[in-house]
Amino acid sequence: MELFSDRLLEAIARKGAPICIGMDPITEMLPDAVLNRFRRNGHVDGEAAVDAIFEFTTRILKVVAEHTPIVKFQSAYFEQFMSEGVEAYYSLIQEASELDLLVIGDVKRGDIGSTVAAYAAGHLAEQTGEDYQEIATPDAITVNPMLGLDTIQPFVDTARTFQKGLFILVRTSNPGSAKLQDVKLADGRTWSEMLADELRPITESHGLVGVSGYSSIGAVVGATQPHTMVSIRQRLPKSIFLLPGYGAQGATAEMTKAAFTDGKGAIISASRSILYAHRDKKYSDKFADNWEKCVEQAALDMRQDVRQVLGY
């Protein structure tokens, strides 16, 4: 099998835009057309909530599969429902794979020693045996490096073994991130710049750089942080950047240009602005109660915006 970086760049070329749709299913924000089928005594909770989320997400995947190369599942929205939610998470990854979509598991794991190896096995390794035939693991996951770079090595080793990918948190999109990640060190670099410098030899190590010239070890760099994008791109020239924050968090395609080299090397991610487009008057006025049409149009608008800015 090809390395993750090569598979991703090929998928971007096929779909015609470096975009990612985030699967962040929030029960109370789902369309009434979905919720009404699962309400019990006016409420949707427990197993019914998982069923509603599963139906909603499955239909979303079918709508966006033609337009996006990759989707990102935020695991927390599934884990909150305990075992039923975790089962739905892995089943939906399988659904996405069958639709020719690459999948990022947004799990942000980070720990020490054998615990990291167990996380890597559970989220990246391909399980064998009859009980796992209908279960797929993500093509890549997000990883938190805050405990030290030794703690990400088991993730790197597992990714290399199974031709999977990682996106290491380097500069996140949340407003409070600057208080830690933009702090200046004694040598004048920010904490994020220091992290990028330390990550570079890992990203360029044996068995991780594909024929495309890009590594399967990427970086999460918030699309809301254009002020640091140039510097981090210089420090991680072979890493594909995952750029969350487009749409609902305020980032624009224009703000992400520095992450790309000749239109390659990054994917721009949006979640709420696509999933809940039926709540946006711009789309609801046009498509009335057809929430799937709202989602598709929002995805197409994002795709066109990104293509135009990047000169596709």
N, C-alpha and C positions, 0 to 999 in steps of 0.2 A: 504494500500500500504506500501511496505517496505521503510525504510529510504534510502535517496540518497546514503549514504556511502555503505550500504549493496548491493544496486542495482549495484553500480559501481564495487565493488569487484567481484560480481558474473559475471558481463559482462566481466571483465578482465580475469577471469578464463575460461569463454566460448571461448573467442577469443584468449587466449593464450599469451597475451603480454600487459603490462601496457603502451600503447601508445595512443596518441591523435593526430588527424590530424586537423590542423587549417584551417578554411575556410576564407582566406584573398584574395578575388577576386579583382585583380587589372586589370582594363580593358585592358590597353596597353600590359599586359603580357600574356593575354589569347592566346591560339593557333590560328593560322590563320584559321584553319578549322572551328573554332567557329566564329571568328570575321567576316569572309567574308560573312557569312549569314546575318549579321546585319549592314553592312556598307552602308551608304547613302552618295553619293558624296565623297567617300573616307574616311568618318569619321564614328565613332561609338560613339554617345553621346546621352544624354537624355534618353528617353524611350527605344531606341534601345540598349543602354549600359546596362540598367537593364535587358532587355530580354536576352542579351548575357551572363551576369553574372548568371542569373537564369538557363539558359541551361547548362553552364559550371559547376556550382556548383551541379546541380542535377545529372549530369553524374559523377562527382567526387564522390558524395555520394554513388552511385551505385557501383563504382569501389572499394572503400575502405571499404564498409560495412562488407565484409567478414573477414577483417583483423584487424580492430580496434574496440575497445569497445565504443569509445566516440569521438565526434568531437567538435571543438570549433569555433563558428562563431564570427568574429570580426565585431561588429555592425557598426563601423564607415564607412566601405566600402559599407554599404547599406544605412546608413543615409544620406550620401552625395548626394543621388539622391532623397531626400525629400520623399514625401508620397509613391511614387512607390517603392522606395528602401526599406522603412520600411515594406511595404506590402510583398515584396519579402523575406525579412528577416524572418518574422514570417511564411510565407508559406514554406520556406525551412526547418525551424525547424520541421514543420509538416512532410515534406518529410523524414527527417532524422529519426523521431520517427517511421514512418511506415516501415523503413528499419531496425528497432531494434537497432538503435544507440542512445545512450545517448548524450545529447547536453549541452555544456557550452555556455552561452551567454557572450562573452567577452565585457562587457559594462563599467566596471570600474566606476560605479556610486558612488557618495558620496555627501551628502548634510546634511541639518539640518531639524529638526522638521517634519512637515507634508509633506515637499517635499520628504524626504526619504521614507515615507510611500507610497507616490504616485509612486515613482520609483519601490519600492518593489512590489506593486500591478501590475504595468505594465509589469514587467520582470519575476516575479515568480508565482504570483497567477494564478490559473486556472479560466479563464473567463467563465461565464455561459450565456445562451441565444442563440437564433437561429443564430444571427449574428456572433457568435464566434465558430461555430461548426467545421470550417476548420482551426482554429487557435490554435496552441500549443505554450506554453511558454517554455523556456529552463528548463532542469532539475537542472541546477545550473548557477550562474552568478559570475563574478568577481566584487569585491567591494573595494573601496578606503577608508581607515580608517583615512586619514590625518586630518580630521576635529574633530576627537575624537571618542572614542569608544561608546559614547552615540548615535552617529549618525549611527552606524551600527545596533543598536538594532531592529529597524523596519524590517530590512532585516532578522535578526535572527528569529524574531517572525513569519514572513511570511514563511520563510523556514521551521520552525518547523510545522506550521499549514498545509502546503501543501506537506510535506515530500520532500522538495527540498534541494539544497545544496548551499553553498557559498565558494568562494575561495578569501580570504582576501589578499591584496597585502602586503607582509611582506618584501621581498628582491627581487627587480626586476632585469631583465637581461640587461637593457640598460647600456651603458658604463658610463654615467654620474651619475648613481644611487649612487655610492660610496661616492660622496661628501656630501650626506645627510644621506644615510642609514647606512653607516659605521662610522659615527661620534661617537666618544667615549663620553659617559656621565660621570658625576662626579663619579659614582660608578664603572666605568670601563666597563660597558656593552655598546654595540653599540646601536644605535637607533632601529635597527631591532630586536635585542635581547630583548630590553625593550618591544617593541610592542608584540613580541611572548609571553613574560611572562604575559603581561596584557591580551592577548587573551586566554590563556590556560583555565581559569575558565569558559569562555564563551563556548569554544569548548566542555567542559565536562559537561555542564549543562543539566538539565532534558529534556528528549525527543530528544536529538541530537546524542547520541552514540548508534550505532546499535549493533546487535548480533555479528558482526564481531569484535567489540572492537574499531572501528574507528568512528570518528565524521563526521557529515555532514557539519561541518564548517572546511574547509580546508584552505590551505595557498598557495599563489603564491610565489615560491622561484626560482629565475632564475637558469636554468641549467648551466649558465656561471659563477656561484658563488660558486664553491665547497668549498672555504675557510671558508664559514660561514654555510654550510649545516649541519655539525655535530652539531654545537651549537643550531641551530634552531630546528633540529629534537629532541634534548634532551628536549627542552623547550615545544615542541608541539607533544608529543608522540602519541596522538590519532588523529591528523589531517592528512588528505591525502594531499600531496603536488602536486601542479600543477607546472611542471618544463618546462617552455618555453625556447627556445633558441637552441634546437638541430638542427644541420644541418647548415642552412644559417647564423646563428648568431655565429657559431663556437663551440658550446658545443658538447661533445661526450657522449655516454652512460656511459663510464668509469667515467666521471665527476659527474654522478648523483648517484653513488652507496651509498653514505652516507645518501641519503634521504630515502632509503628503509630499512625495517626490515624484514628479511627472504623473500625478494622478493616482499614485499607488502608495501602499504602506500604511493605510489606516482604514477603519470602518467607523462610520458615524451612527450612533445608536439613539433611538427614540422609543419611548414606551407609552406613556399616558396620552400623549398627543395623537397617537395612532389608535391605540386600543379603545379609547373612549371618545372617538371623533363624533359619535352620535350625540354627545353633550355640547358640541361646538355648533353654534347657530349657523355658521357658514355651511356646514354639511347637512345639518338636520333640516334646514329650510329647503335644501335642494333634493334630499332623498327621503324626506318625511320619516316614516317609521322603519325604513330599511337600514338597520344599523351596519350590516355587512357592507353595503355600498358606501356608507360613510367611512368605514375603515379603509376600504380599498382606495377611495379617492384621496384620503389623507396620506396613505402610503405612496400613491402615485405623485402627489404634490411634493412630498419630501424627496422622492427619487428625482423628480425633475429639477428641484431646487439644487440638490447636490450635484447633479450632472452639469447644470449650467455654470455653477460657481467653479467647478473643477475643470471645465472645458472638455467634457466628454463629447 
